Amino acid sequence: MHNPTAGATASKAKVGSSQPSEASFKRKRGVFQKDLQHMMYGFGDDPNPLPETVALVEDIVVEYVTDLVHKAQDIASRRGKLLTEDFLFLIRKDLPKLHRCTELLSMNEELKQARKAFEVDEEKLATND
């Protein structure tokens, strides 16, 4: 007997790819629903978008991020260590994404330095008391 779902699952696996097929990954659906609803509203959608729409956007986002991580992992495998620069390398041709990522990374560094300075100030105050 022929199993029609077996062919559909096998066709989703990328030919020549070292990554496992989508069928081998079990993912908890709906993890990002609330966040995506807020983002969709922020970009002009209805405050309460259809659940089907949110599920579709979630599938697209998860597939994009998973693909990006696999590509970054392939790049990093030569070096043996996955770095932030691997992701920046992958999005280097998409300038808006690249600029946003570098902006977020620099803000993250500023926050780290501010937290560190704040901890040092707290330690000085604690020793003076």
N, CA, C and O atoms as CSV, one atom per row, in Angstrom:
chain,resi,resn,atom,element,x,y,z
A,1,MET,N,N,0.835,-1.185,0.000
A,1,MET,CA,C,0.000,0.000,0.000
A,1,MET,C,C,0.874,1.240,0.000
A,1,MET,O,O,1.953,1.263,0.592
A,2,HIS,N,N,0.389,2.263,-0.670
A,2,HIS,CA,C,1.121,3.521,-0.777
A,2,HIS,C,C,0.635,4.477,0.298
A,2,HIS,O,O,-0.571,4.670,0.455
A,3,ASN,N,N,1.549,5.071,1.034
A,3,ASN,CA,C,1.212,6.032,2.071
A,3,ASN,C,C,1.404,7.436,1.509
A,3,ASN,O,O,2.545,7.846,1.292
A,4,PRO,N,N,0.312,8.203,1.261
A,4,PRO,CA,C,0.448,9.527,0.650
A,4,PRO,C,C,1.153,10.536,1.538
A,4,PRO,O,O,1.759,11.474,1.021
A,5,THR,N,N,1.099,10.383,2.844
A,5,THR,CA,C,1.763,11.351,3.706
A,5,THR,C,C,3.265,11.150,3.741
A,5,THR,O,O,3.999,12.096,4.026
A,6,ALA,N,N,3.740,9.956,3.464
A,6,ALA,CA,C,5.189,9.692,3.497
A,6,ALA,C,C,5.897,10.481,2.414
A,6,ALA,O,O,6.984,11.007,2.653
A,7,GLY,N,N,5.314,10.579,1.234
A,7,GLY,CA,C,5.926,11.336,0.141
A,7,GLY,C,C,5.943,12.820,0.421
A,7,GLY,O,O,6.908,13.506,0.085
A,8,ALA,N,N,4.883,13.325,1.035
A,8,ALA,CA,C,4.809,14.755,1.345
A,8,ALA,C,C,5.848,15.130,2.381
A,8,ALA,O,O,6.469,16.189,2.286
A,9,THR,N,N,6.045,14.268,3.375
A,9,THR,CA,C,7.035,14.552,4.405
A,9,THR,C,C,8.439,14.489,3.839
A,9,THR,O,O,9.275,15.335,4.154
A,10,ALA,N,N,8.704,13.504,3.014
A,10,ALA,CA,C,10.034,13.354,2.445
A,10,ALA,C,C,10.360,14.484,1.486
A,10,ALA,O,O,11.523,14.867,1.359
A,11,SER,N,N,9.348,15.030,0.802
A,11,SER,CA,C,9.615,16.106,-0.149
A,11,SER,C,C,9.968,17.403,0.549
A,11,SER,O,O,10.559,18.291,-0.065
A,12,LYS,N,N,9.615,17.534,1.834
A,12,LYS,CA,C,9.941,18.750,2.571
A,12,LYS,C,C,11.403,18.796,2.979
A,12,LYS,O,O,11.949,19.880,3.182
A,13,ALA,N,N,12.045,17.646,3.102
A,13,ALA,CA,C,13.458,17.604,3.476
A,13,ALA,C,C,14.286,18.136,2.321
A,13,ALA,O,O,14.041,17.802,1.161
A,14,LYS,N,N,15.251,18.950,2.640
A,14,LYS,CA,C,16.088,19.556,1.606
A,14,LYS,C,C,17.074,18.527,1.076
A,14,LYS,O,O,17.746,17.836,1.842
A,15,VAL,N,N,17.147,18.438,-0.227
A,15,VAL,CA,C,18.050,17.491,-0.862
A,15,VAL,C,C,19.479,17.965,-0.668
A,15,VAL,O,O,19.790,19.130,-0.914
A,16,GLY,N,N,20.345,17.066,-0.228
A,16,GLY,CA,C,21.754,17.403,-0.046
A,16,GLY,C,C,22.028,18.196,1.213
A,16,GLY,O,O,23.148,18.666,1.417
A,17,SER,N,N,21.038,18.351,2.048
A,17,SER,CA,C,21.211,19.130,3.262
A,17,SER,C,C,21.577,18.225,4.418
A,17,SER,O,O,21.139,17.076,4.482
A,18,SER,N,N,22.374,18.741,5.326
A,18,SER,CA,C,22.766,17.956,6.490
A,18,SER,C,C,21.727,18.069,7.594
A,18,SER,O,O,21.851,17.412,8.628
A,19,GLN,N,N,20.692,18.903,7.386
A,19,GLN,CA,C,19.681,19.092,8.402
A,19,GLN,C,C,18.613,18.015,8.310
A,19,GLN,O,O,18.285,17.550,7.218
A,20,PRO,N,N,18.068,17.615,9.462
A,20,PRO,CA,C,16.983,16.649,9.457
A,20,PRO,C,C,15.715,17.263,8.881
A,20,PRO,O,O,15.575,18.484,8.819
A,21,SER,N,N,14.804,16.411,8.465
A,21,SER,CA,C,13.555,16.900,7.891
A,21,SER,C,C,12.706,17.555,8.966
A,21,SER,O,O,12.933,17.365,10.161
A,22,GLU,N,N,11.719,18.334,8.521
A,22,GLU,CA,C,10.834,19.024,9.451
A,22,GLU,C,C,10.047,18.028,10.291
A,22,GLU,O,O,9.681,18.329,11.427
A,23,ALA,N,N,9.787,16.854,9.749
A,23,ALA,CA,C,8.993,15.859,10.457
A,23,ALA,C,C,9.712,15.346,11.701
A,23,ALA,O,O,9.059,14.882,12.635
A,24,SER,N,N,11.033,15.418,11.733
A,24,SER,CA,C,11.772,14.900,12.881
A,24,SER,C,C,11.765,15.875,14.058
A,24,SER,O,O,12.134,15.491,15.168
A,25,PHE,N,N,11.355,17.122,13.843
A,25,PHE,CA,C,11.286,18.109,14.905
A,25,PHE,C,C,9.855,18.219,15.409
A,25,PHE,O,O,8.920,18.394,14.627
A,26,LYS,N,N,9.694,18.115,16.711
A,26,LYS,CA,C,8.390,18.353,17.325
A,26,LYS,C,C,8.467,19.723,17.963
A,26,LYS,O,O,9.364,20.000,18.759
A,27,ARG,N,N,7.518,20.581,17.610
A,27,ARG,CA,C,7.541,21.952,18.099
A,27,ARG,C,C,6.234,22.254,18.798
A,27,ARG,O,O,5.162,21.848,18.350
A,28,LYS,N,N,6.336,22.960,19.883
A,28,LYS,CA,C,5.150,23.373,20.624
A,28,LYS,C,C,4.556,24.582,19.902
A,28,LYS,O,O,5.188,25.635,19.821
A,29,ARG,N,N,3.373,24.429,19.394
A,29,ARG,CA,C,2.724,25.500,18.647
A,29,ARG,C,C,2.143,26.530,19.612
A,29,ARG,O,O,1.762,26.206,20.737
A,30,GLY,N,N,2.085,27.760,19.155
A,30,GLY,CA,C,1.439,28.806,19.919
A,30,GLY,C,C,2.311,29.471,20.957
A,30,GLY,O,O,1.820,30.291,21.733
A,31,VAL,N,N,3.578,29.147,20.996
A,31,VAL,CA,C,4.472,29.724,21.999
A,31,VAL,C,C,4.604,31.241,21.799
A,31,VAL,O,O,4.695,31.994,22.769
A,32,PHE,N,N,4.613,31.671,20.560
A,32,PHE,CA,C,4.825,33.086,20.254
A,32,PHE,C,C,3.532,33.822,19.903
A,32,PHE,O,O,3.587,34.948,19.409
A,33,GLN,N,N,2.373,33.211,20.147
A,33,GLN,CA,C,1.113,33.795,19.695
A,33,GLN,C,C,0.872,35.193,20.234
A,33,GLN,O,O,0.590,36.107,19.459
A,34,LYS,N,N,0.974,35.383,21.539
A,34,LYS,CA,C,0.700,36.706,22.123
A,34,LYS,C,C,1.657,37.763,21.577
A,34,LYS,O,O,1.241,38.866,21.225
A,35,ASP,N,N,2.946,37.412,21.512
A,35,ASP,CA,C,3.929,38.363,20.998
A,35,ASP,C,C,3.637,38.718,19.547
A,35,ASP,O,O,3.712,39.884,19.159
A,36,LEU,N,N,3.306,37.717,18.754
A,36,LEU,CA,C,3.017,37.973,17.338
A,36,LEU,C,C,1.742,38.789,17.172
A,36,LEU,O,O,1.666,39.640,16.286
A,37,GLN,N,N,0.735,38.541,18.013
A,37,GLN,CA,C,-0.484,39.341,17.943
A,37,GLN,C,C,-0.170,40.810,18.190
A,37,GLN,O,O,-0.675,41.686,17.487
A,38,HIS,N,N,0.664,41.077,19.187
A,38,HIS,CA,C,1.034,42.462,19.496
A,38,HIS,C,C,1.843,43.078,18.357
A,38,HIS,O,O,1.632,44.235,17.993
A,39,MET,N,N,2.766,42.303,17.798
A,39,MET,CA,C,3.567,42.806,16.679
A,39,MET,C,C,2.698,43.069,15.459
A,39,MET,O,O,2.864,44.084,14.782
A,40,MET,N,N,1.770,42.158,15.175
A,40,MET,CA,C,0.882,42.333,14.028
A,40,MET,C,C,0.024,43.581,14.215
A,40,MET,O,O,-0.182,44.334,13.263
A,41,TYR,N,N,-0.475,43.809,15.419
A,41,TYR,CA,C,-1.252,45.012,15.695
A,41,TYR,C,C,-0.387,46.259,15.533
A,41,TYR,O,O,-0.838,47.272,14.998
A,42,GLY,N,N,0.849,46.179,15.995
A,42,GLY,CA,C,1.766,47.310,15.852
A,42,GLY,C,C,2.061,47.654,14.400
A,42,GLY,O,O,2.373,48.801,14.078
A,43,PHE,N,N,1.962,46.663,13.529
A,43,PHE,CA,C,2.192,46.894,12.104
A,43,PHE,C,C,0.903,47.116,11.334
A,43,PHE,O,O,0.895,47.055,10.104
A,44,GLY,N,N,-0.214,47.381,12.063
A,44,GLY,CA,C,-1.438,47.799,11.404
A,44,GLY,C,C,-2.532,46.761,11.296
A,44,GLY,O,O,-3.555,47.028,10.666
A,45,ASP,N,N,-2.363,45.592,11.881
A,45,ASP,CA,C,-3.414,44.572,11.827
A,45,ASP,C,C,-4.463,44.862,12.901
A,45,ASP,O,O,-4.333,45.807,13.679
A,46,ASP,N,N,-5.481,44.045,12.924
A,46,ASP,CA,C,-6.544,44.134,13.907
A,46,ASP,C,C,-5.991,43.838,15.304
A,46,ASP,O,O,-5.053,43.051,15.431
A,47,PRO,N,N,-6.547,44.448,16.354
A,47,PRO,CA,C,-6.055,44.144,17.708
A,47,PRO,C,C,-6.185,42.662,18.069
A,47,PRO,O,O,-5.394,42.144,18.857
A,48,ASN,N,N,-7.165,41.990,17.503
A,48,ASN,CA,C,-7.348,40.557,17.734
A,48,ASN,C,C,-7.395,39.839,16.392
A,48,ASN,O,O,-8.478,39.538,15.891
A,49,PRO,N,N,-6.236,39.563,15.806
A,49,PRO,CA,C,-6.221,38.901,14.498
A,49,PRO,C,C,-6.741,37.473,14.588
A,49,PRO,O,O,-6.794,36.881,15.666
A,50,LEU,N,N,-7.120,36.936,13.448
A,50,LEU,CA,C,-7.617,35.568,13.400
A,50,LEU,C,C,-6.544,34.600,13.893
A,50,LEU,O,O,-5.367,34.773,13.576
A,51,PRO,N,N,-6.930,33.590,14.659
A,51,PRO,CA,C,-5.951,32.610,15.145
A,51,PRO,C,C,-5.209,31.910,14.008
A,51,PRO,O,O,-4.032,31.572,14.142
A,52,GLU,N,N,-5.905,31.693,12.887
A,52,GLU,CA,C,-5.266,31.046,11.737
A,52,GLU,C,C,-4.148,31.922,11.175
A,52,GLU,O,O,-3.102,31.425,10.759
A,53,THR,N,N,-4.388,33.235,11.170
A,53,THR,CA,C,-3.386,34.171,10.664
A,53,THR,C,C,-2.159,34.180,11.569
A,53,THR,O,O,-1.022,34.148,11.098
A,54,VAL,N,N,-2.407,34.225,12.868
A,54,VAL,CA,C,-1.304,34.225,13.832
A,54,VAL,C,C,-0.514,32.922,13.720
A,54,VAL,O,O,0.716,32.934,13.778
A,55,ALA,N,N,-1.214,31.801,13.560
A,55,ALA,CA,C,-0.539,30.510,13.426
A,55,ALA,C,C,0.312,30.470,12.160
A,55,ALA,O,O,1.420,29.934,12.174
A,56,LEU,N,N,-0.201,31.034,11.063
A,56,LEU,CA,C,0.561,31.066,9.813
A,56,LEU,C,C,1.809,31.934,9.953
A,56,LEU,O,O,2.894,31.541,9.526
A,57,VAL,N,N,1.653,33.115,10.552
A,57,VAL,CA,C,2.803,33.998,10.756
A,57,VAL,C,C,3.824,33.322,11.671
A,57,VAL,O,O,5.030,33.430,11.446
A,58,GLU,N,N,3.347,32.632,12.691
A,58,GLU,CA,C,4.260,31.925,13.590
A,58,GLU,C,C,5.029,30.847,12.840
A,58,GLU,O,O,6.237,30.701,13.028
A,59,ASP,N,N,4.344,30.093,11.994
A,59,ASP,CA,C,5.019,29.062,11.203
A,59,ASP,C,C,6.098,29.670,10.309
A,59,ASP,O,O,7.195,29.123,10.189
A,60,ILE,N,N,5.782,30.798,9.687
A,60,ILE,CA,C,6.740,31.466,8.801
A,60,ILE,C,C,7.950,31.952,9.591
A,60,ILE,O,O,9.090,31.762,9.167
A,61,VAL,N,N,7.705,32.573,10.732
A,61,VAL,CA,C,8.795,33.108,11.558
A,61,VAL,C,C,9.683,31.981,12.079
A,61,VAL,O,O,10.909,32.075,12.017
A,62,VAL,N,N,9.071,30.924,12.587
A,62,VAL,CA,C,9.853,29.806,13.129
A,62,VAL,C,C,10.668,29.143,12.020
A,62,VAL,O,O,11.821,28.768,12.233
A,63,GLU,N,N,10.070,28.999,10.843
A,63,GLU,CA,C,10.808,28.400,9.726
A,63,GLU,C,C,11.991,29.283,9.323
A,63,GLU,O,O,13.079,28.771,9.058
A,64,TYR,N,N,11.789,30.618,9.274
A,64,TYR,CA,C,12.867,31.539,8.913
A,64,TYR,C,C,14.004,31.480,9.934
A,64,TYR,O,O,15.173,31.373,9.564
A,65,VAL,N,N,13.654,31.551,11.210
A,65,VAL,CA,C,14.676,31.560,12.256
A,65,VAL,C,C,15.423,30.227,12.278
A,65,VAL,O,O,16.646,30.198,12.418
A,66,THR,N,N,14.688,29.129,12.139
A,66,THR,CA,C,15.322,27.808,12.117
A,66,THR,C,C,16.290,27.688,10.954
A,66,THR,O,O,17.404,27.188,11.111
A,67,ASP,N,N,15.862,28.147,9.787
A,67,ASP,CA,C,16.723,28.105,8.605
A,67,ASP,C,C,17.966,28.968,8.807
A,67,ASP,O,O,19.072,28.561,8.450
A,68,LEU,N,N,17.783,30.158,9.377
A,68,LEU,CA,C,18.908,31.057,9.628
A,68,LEU,C,C,19.899,30.437,10.609
A,68,LEU,O,O,21.111,30.544,10.422
A,69,VAL,N,N,19.387,29.791,11.652
A,69,VAL,CA,C,20.263,29.161,12.649
A,69,VAL,C,C,21.036,28.003,12.031
A,69,VAL,O,O,22.222,27.825,12.307
A,70,HIS,N,N,20.356,27.208,11.187
A,70,HIS,CA,C,21.052,26.093,10.532
A,70,HIS,C,C,22.160,26.606,9.610
A,70,HIS,O,O,23.248,26.030,9.567
A,71,LYS,N,N,21.889,27.677,8.880
A,71,LYS,CA,C,22.915,28.244,7.998
A,71,LYS,C,C,24.087,28.788,8.818
A,71,LYS,O,O,25.248,28.592,8.457
A,72,ALA,N,N,23.779,29.469,9.918
A,72,ALA,CA,C,24.843,30.001,10.777
A,72,ALA,C,C,25.652,28.867,11.380
A,72,ALA,O,O,26.870,28.972,11.528
A,73,GLN,N,N,24.978,27.794,11.722
A,73,GLN,CA,C,25.664,26.633,12.282
A,73,GLN,C,C,26.591,26.000,11.251
A,73,GLN,O,O,27.688,25.557,11.592
A,74,ASP,N,N,26.153,25.955,9.985
A,74,ASP,CA,C,27.004,25.421,8.927
A,74,ASP,C,C,28.258,26.276,8.756
A,74,ASP,O,O,29.354,25.751,8.565
A,75,ILE,N,N,28.089,27.591,8.825
A,75,ILE,CA,C,29.237,28.500,8.705
A,75,ILE,C,C,30.179,28.308,9.898
A,75,ILE,O,O,31.399,28.260,9.739
A,76,ALA,N,N,29.593,28.201,11.090
A,76,ALA,CA,C,30.400,28.105,12.312
A,76,ALA,C,C,31.061,26.744,12.468
A,76,ALA,O,O,32.025,26.617,13.223
A,77,SER,N,N,30.570,25.731,11.778
A,77,SER,CA,C,31.136,24.389,11.945
A,77,SER,C,C,32.597,24.339,11.511
A,77,SER,O,O,33.359,23.509,12.007
A,78,ARG,N,N,32.989,25.199,10.608
A,78,ARG,CA,C,34.401,25.250,10.188
A,78,ARG,C,C,35.293,25.710,11.333
A,78,ARG,O,O,36.433,25.270,11.481
A,79,ARG,N,N,34.731,26.614,12.140
A,79,ARG,CA,C,35.478,27.182,13.246
A,79,ARG,C,C,35.245,26.401,14.535
A,79,ARG,O,O,36.108,26.361,15.412
A,80,GLY,N,N,34.069,25.779,14.643
A,80,GLY,CA,C,33.749,25.002,15.819
A,80,GLY,C,C,32.977,25.768,16.870
A,80,GLY,O,O,32.673,25.217,17.928
A,81,LYS,N,N,32.649,27.028,16.610
A,81,LYS,CA,C,31.968,27.834,17.609
A,81,LYS,C,C,31.004,28.790,16.905
A,81,LYS,O,O,31.384,29.484,15.962
A,82,LEU,N,N,29.762,28.820,17.370
A,82,LEU,CA,C,28.748,29.702,16.799
A,82,LEU,C,C,28.867,31.079,17.443
A,82,LEU,O,O,28.815,31.208,18.666
A,83,LEU,N,N,29.026,32.100,16.614
A,83,LEU,CA,C,29.197,33.459,17.108
A,83,LEU,C,C,28.119,34.381,16.536
A,83,LEU,O,O,27.465,34.049,15.547
A,84,THR,N,N,27.946,35.517,17.156
A,84,THR,CA,C,27.003,36.528,16.676
A,84,THR,C,C,27.365,36.967,15.263
A,84,THR,O,O,26.485,37.248,14.450
A,85,GLU,N,N,28.644,37.024,14.976
A,85,GLU,CA,C,29.102,37.464,13.659
A,85,GLU,C,C,28.629,36.537,12.538
A,85,GLU,O,O,28.495,36.969,11.393
A,86,ASP,N,N,28.377,35.269,12.859
A,86,ASP,CA,C,27.863,34.341,11.851
A,86,ASP,C,C,26.484,34.780,11.371
A,86,ASP,O,O,26.175,34.687,10.183
A,87,PHE,N,N,25.664,35.256,12.293
A,87,PHE,CA,C,24.332,35.741,11.919
A,87,PHE,C,C,24.433,37.066,11.159
A,87,PHE,O,O,23.710,37.286,10.188
A,88,LEU,N,N,25.318,37.928,11.598
A,88,LEU,CA,C,25.506,39.197,10.895
A,88,LEU,C,C,26.004,38.954,9.473
A,88,LEU,O,O,25.621,39.672,8.549
A,89,PHE,N,N,26.849,37.951,9.296
A,89,PHE,CA,C,27.342,37.597,7.972
A,89,PHE,C,C,26.187,37.165,7.070
A,89,PHE,O,O,26.141,37.527,5.895
A,90,LEU,N,N,25.259,36.391,7.624
A,90,LEU,CA,C,24.138,35.891,6.827
A,90,LEU,C,C,23.173,36.989,6.391
A,90,LEU,O,O,22.567,36.895,5.323
A,91,ILE,N,N,23.027,38.026,7.210
A,91,ILE,CA,C,22.080,39.088,6.858
A,91,ILE,C,C,22.773,40.332,6.297
A,91,ILE,O,O,22.162,41.395,6.196
A,92,ARG,N,N,24.037,40.194,5.937
A,92,ARG,CA,C,24.833,41.345,5.500
A,92,ARG,C,C,24.246,42.060,4.282
A,92,ARG,O,O,24.470,43.258,4.112
A,93,LYS,N,N,23.505,41.352,3.438
A,93,LYS,CA,C,22.955,41.973,2.230
A,93,LYS,C,C,21.588,42.614,2.464
A,93,LYS,O,O,21.095,43.360,1.619
A,94,ASP,N,N,20.985,42.324,3.605
A,94,ASP,CA,C,19.699,42.930,3.970
A,94,ASP,C,C,20.004,44.078,4.937
A,94,ASP,O,O,20.001,43.897,6.155
A,95,LEU,N,N,20.266,45.254,4.376
A,95,LEU,CA,C,20.761,46.371,5.184
A,95,LEU,C,C,19.837,46.793,6.325
A,95,LEU,O,O,20.336,47.056,7.419
A,96,PRO,N,N,18.523,46.872,6.133
A,96,PRO,CA,C,17.687,47.238,7.288
A,96,PRO,C,C,17.825,46.250,8.451
A,96,PRO,O,O,17.901,46.665,9.607
A,97,LYS,N,N,17.857,44.958,8.156
A,97,LYS,CA,C,18.032,43.950,9.209
A,97,LYS,C,C,19.402,44.079,9.850
A,97,LYS,O,O,19.534,44.015,11.072
A,98,LEU,N,N,20.414,44.261,9.027
A,98,LEU,CA,C,21.775,44.380,9.543
A,98,LEU,C,C,21.909,45.582,10.465
A,98,LEU,O,O,22.490,45.477,11.545
A,99,HIS,N,N,21.374,46.725,10.043
A,99,HIS,CA,C,21.459,47.930,10.877
A,99,HIS,C,C,20.679,47.759,12.182
A,99,HIS,O,O,21.135,48.186,13.243
A,100,ARG,N,N,19.511,47.138,12.100
A,100,ARG,CA,C,18.712,46.924,13.309
A,100,ARG,C,C,19.437,45.976,14.266
A,100,ARG,O,O,19.448,46.205,15.475
A,101,CYS,N,N,20.030,44.931,13.739
A,101,CYS,CA,C,20.767,43.986,14.587
A,101,CYS,C,C,21.964,44.646,15.251
A,101,CYS,O,O,22.195,44.460,16.446
A,102,THR,N,N,22.726,45.413,14.485
A,102,THR,CA,C,23.889,46.079,15.084
A,102,THR,C,C,23.443,47.108,16.121
A,102,THR,O,O,24.115,47.297,17.135
A,103,GLU,N,N,22.313,47.775,15.873
A,103,GLU,CA,C,21.780,48.724,16.851
A,103,GLU,C,C,21.381,48.001,18.137
A,103,GLU,O,O,21.706,48.459,19.233
A,104,LEU,N,N,20.683,46.880,18.008
A,104,LEU,CA,C,20.277,46.122,19.191
A,104,LEU,C,C,21.481,45.550,19.945
A,104,LEU,O,O,21.486,45.518,21.176
A,105,LEU,N,N,22.496,45.099,19.208
A,105,LEU,CA,C,23.698,44.582,19.857
A,105,LEU,C,C,24.443,45.684,20.614
A,105,LEU,O,O,24.941,45.449,21.714
A,106,SER,N,N,24.521,46.867,20.041
A,106,SER,CA,C,25.211,47.964,20.737
A,106,SER,C,C,24.414,48.422,21.960
A,106,SER,O,O,24.997,48.765,22.989
A,107,MET,N,N,23.073,48.429,21.850
A,107,MET,CA,C,22.254,48.781,23.019
A,107,MET,C,C,22.410,47.733,24.115
A,107,MET,O,O,22.426,48.069,25.299
A,108,ASN,N,N,22.525,46.476,23.728
A,108,ASN,CA,C,22.734,45.404,24.699
A,108,ASN,C,C,24.061,45.602,25.435
A,108,ASN,O,O,24.134,45.418,26.650
A,109,GLU,N,N,25.095,45.972,24.705
A,109,GLU,CA,C,26.396,46.233,25.342
A,109,GLU,C,C,26.309,47.408,26.306
A,109,GLU,O,O,26.871,47.361,27.399
A,110,GLU,N,N,25.602,48.465,25.900
A,110,GLU,CA,C,25.433,49.627,26.782
A,110,GLU,C,C,24.701,49.234,28.057
A,110,GLU,O,O,25.068,49.671,29.148
A,111,LEU,N,N,23.666,48.409,27.921
A,111,LEU,CA,C,22.928,47.962,29.100
A,111,LEU,C,C,23.803,47.119,30.013
A,111,LEU,O,O,23.729,47.253,31.234
A,112,LYS,N,N,24.630,46.252,29.439
A,112,LYS,CA,C,25.545,45.436,30.244
A,112,LYS,C,C,26.497,46.320,31.038
A,112,LYS,O,O,26.723,46.097,32.227
A,113,GLN,N,N,27.057,47.334,30.360
A,113,GLN,CA,C,27.992,48.235,31.034
A,113,GLN,C,C,27.295,49.035,32.131
A,113,GLN,O,O,27.866,49.257,33.198
A,114,ALA,N,N,26.053,49.469,31.867
A,114,ALA,CA,C,25.313,50.237,32.867
A,114,ALA,C,C,24.993,49.366,34.082
A,114,ALA,O,O,25.099,49.828,35.219
A,115,ARG,N,N,24.603,48.108,33.850
A,115,ARG,CA,C,24.323,47.193,34.959
A,115,ARG,C,C,25.580,46.952,35.783
A,115,ARG,O,O,25.540,46.915,37.013
A,116,LYS,N,N,26.706,46.787,35.074
A,116,LYS,CA,C,27.971,46.544,35.752
A,116,LYS,C,C,28.350,47.753,36.610
A,116,LYS,O,O,28.776,47.591,37.754
A,117,ALA,N,N,28.198,48.953,36.068
A,117,ALA,CA,C,28.510,50.167,36.814
A,117,ALA,C,C,27.573,50.319,38.009
A,117,ALA,O,O,27.994,50.753,39.081
A,118,PHE,N,N,26.318,49.966,37.828
A,118,PHE,CA,C,25.341,50.058,38.909
A,118,PHE,C,C,25.678,49.084,40.022
A,118,PHE,O,O,25.555,49.427,41.198
A,119,GLU,N,N,26.104,47.865,39.670
A,119,GLU,CA,C,26.491,46.874,40.681
A,119,GLU,C,C,27.708,47.345,41.462
A,119,GLU,O,O,27.779,47.156,42.677
A,120,VAL,N,N,28.664,47.957,40.773
A,120,VAL,CA,C,29.866,48.464,41.442
A,120,VAL,C,C,29.477,49.577,42.411
A,120,VAL,O,O,29.992,49.632,43.528
A,121,ASP,N,N,28.564,50.473,41.989
A,121,ASP,CA,C,28.120,51.553,42.872
A,121,ASP,C,C,27.398,51.000,44.098
A,121,ASP,O,O,27.584,51.512,45.202
A,122,GLU,N,N,26.586,49.974,43.926
A,122,GLU,CA,C,25.894,49.352,45.059
A,122,GLU,C,C,26.881,48.729,46.033
A,122,GLU,O,O,26.709,48.822,47.248
A,123,GLU,N,N,27.922,48.091,45.491
A,123,GLU,CA,C,28.930,47.482,46.352
A,123,GLU,C,C,29.658,48.536,47.172
A,123,GLU,O,O,29.938,48.319,48.352
A,124,LYS,N,N,29.972,49.687,46.553
A,124,LYS,CA,C,30.641,50.769,47.274
A,124,LYS,C,C,29.747,51.322,48.379
A,124,LYS,O,O,30.222,51.613,49.477
A,125,LEU,N,N,28.463,51.465,48.095
A,125,LEU,CA,C,27.528,51.966,49.095
A,125,LEU,C,C,27.390,50.975,50.241
A,125,LEU,O,O,27.290,51.376,51.400
A,126,ALA,N,N,27.384,49.697,49.928
A,126,ALA,CA,C,27.233,48.671,50.966
A,126,ALA,C,C,28.467,48.643,51.882
A,126,ALA,O,O,28.336,48.422,53.085
A,127,THR,N,N,29.642,48.863,51.329
A,127,THR,CA,C,30.860,48.842,52.147
A,127,THR,C,C,31.001,50.107,52.970
A,127,THR,O,O,31.635,50.073,54.025
A,128,ASN,N,N,30.430,51.233,52.526
A,128,ASN,CA,C,30.512,52.489,53.274
A,128,ASN,C,C,29.544,52.524,54.453
A,128,ASN,O,O,29.752,53.295,55.390
A,129,ASP,N,N,28.498,51.713,54.428
A,129,ASP,CA,C,27.519,51.734,55.509
A,129,ASP,C,C,27.957,51.000,56.714
A,129,ASP,O,O,27.223,50.940,57.701
